[in-house]
C-alpha cells in the first residue's frame, strides 16, 4: 500500500509545483497591469526554472541523511512563502522575482526531487513508466492553473490576488501530501555507497545527457513561457490563449506517460531522438502555418507532447546507465542543463521579441536547438547498436 500512496502523493505534489507552466498567463497580466517588459516577465520564469535544478543537487545530499518527507514539508512551506510574498509585492519586480523566482524555485527543487526519486525506487523494473507517471503531474499542473487563473481573473481579481491564492492552496497541499510519501527500504541512506562526482561527470554519456536536456528544454521553455504572447501577436482570442496553455499541459502530461512507456521498449536513446524531432517540427509549424484559434491550439498540443519526453527520458537513461540507487545523486547534475536552459531559453525569446517585435526568429531558434538535441541522440543510438553487433 505504501508504494501506491507514494506514487499518488508524488503525482499530486508534481501537479502542484508544475503550476509554473501556466506562467504565460501570469506573464501577460504582469505586462498588461504593471508594465513589465517581456524580458522581465520571462526573467522571473527563467530564474525559477534555473534555481530548482540547482537546488536538487543539495537536496540529493540531504536525502542521504534525513527522511524524504521532511524535504517535502520544506517544499510546501517555501512555496507558500514565495507566492504569498509575490502577492503582497504591489507589482514590484524585485519582490516578485524573489518570491516566485528564488523562493518558488527552491520550493520546486525540494518537491521535484522527492516526487521523482521516491516512486521509481518502489518499481525498479518499470523505470520508464513510473518516472513518466510521477513527472506527468508536473506537466499537467498548468491545466488546473490555467483554468483557475481564467476564473479568478475573469471575476475581477488581480494577478497579485491570484498569486496569494496559489501560495496558500498549493503550499498547504504539498505540505500535507508529503506525509503520504514513503521510502523503499532499498533506498535507505544506510545502503547507499558514496558516489564520486568525477566518476560520472567525466563520462561521454553524462555530457550527452547534459547537453541533450539543455537543447531539448531550451526549445520547449522558450515557447511555453511565451505562448500567450505569441498568440497575442496573431490576434488569437483570449479564451483560446488560456485554452492553449491548458492543452500544452495536457499534451505534456500525455507525452510524459507515452514517451516513458515507449522507452521501456524502444530504449531511451531512440526515444529521445524521436521526441526531440517531434518537438522541433511542431515548433516550426508556428511559423509555417497561418495561425488561427484552431491551428494555435493544435500546435500547442503537439509541442507539449514532444516537450514532455525531456523529463522522463533523460531521468530514465540516468537510472539505466548509472544505477537506480544513484538516480537522486546524479540526475540533479544532468538536470543542470535544464537550469541553464531555464535562463537562456525564455530570455532569448523575450529579448528577440523586444528587439524585433516578433517571435518568428525565436521560433526558428527553438526549432533548431531541439533538432540539434535529436541528432545528438541519433548518433548515440547508432553507436550503441554498432557496439552491440561487435559484442
URZI-V935132 format. One line per field, one symbol per residue. ss: DSSP state (2 for helix, 1 for strand, 0 for the rest). phi: phi as a letter, one per 40 degrees, with the letter a starting at -180 (. if undefined). psi: psi as a letter, one per 30 degrees, with the letter a starting at -180 (. if undefined). A space follows every 10 residues. Layout:
BEGIN
ss->???
phi->???
psi->???
END
This chain:
BEGIN
ss->0222222222 2222222222 2222222222 2222000222 2222222222 2222222222 2200000222 2222222222 2222222000 0022222222 2222222222 2222222222 2202222222 2222222222 2222222222 2222000022 2222222222 2222222222 0000222022 2000002222 2002222222 2222222222 2222002222 2220000222 2222222222 2222222222 2222220222 2222222222 2222222200 0022222222 2222222202 2222222222 2202222222 2222022222 2222222222 2222220002 2222222222 2222222222 2222222222 0
phi->.dcccccccc cccccccccc ccddccdccc cccbgccccc ccccdccdcc ccccdccccd ccccbbdccc ccdcdccccd cccccccccf gcdccccccc ccccccdccc cccccccccc ccbccbdccc cccccccccc dccccccccc cccccgcccc cccccdcccc cccccccccb cbccdccdcc ccccbcdccb cccccccccc cccccccdcc cdcccbdccc cccbfccdcc cccccccdcc cccccccccc ccccbcgccc ccdccccdcd ccccccccbc cbdccccccd cccccccdcd cbcccccccc cbhdcbdccc ddccccdccc cccccdcccc cccccbgacd ccccdccccc cccccdcccc cccccccccc c
psi->eeeeeeeeee eeeeeeffff fgefeeeeee eefggkleee efeeeeeeee eeeeefeeee eeffelkfff eeeeeeeeee eeeeeefgfg gkeeeeeeee edeeeeeeee eeeefeeeef ffiffheeee eeeefeeeef efeeeeeeee eeefggllfe eeeeeeeeee eeeeeefffg kkkkefgkff fkkkkkefef egleeeeeee eefeeefeee eeeefgeeee eeeghkleee eeeeeeeeee eeeeeeeeee eeffefleee eeeeeeeeee eeefffeflj kleeeeeeee eeeeeeeffe feeeeeeeee efkefgefee eeeeffeeee eeeedeeeee eeeeefglge eeeeeeeeee eeeeeefeee eeeeeeeeee .
END
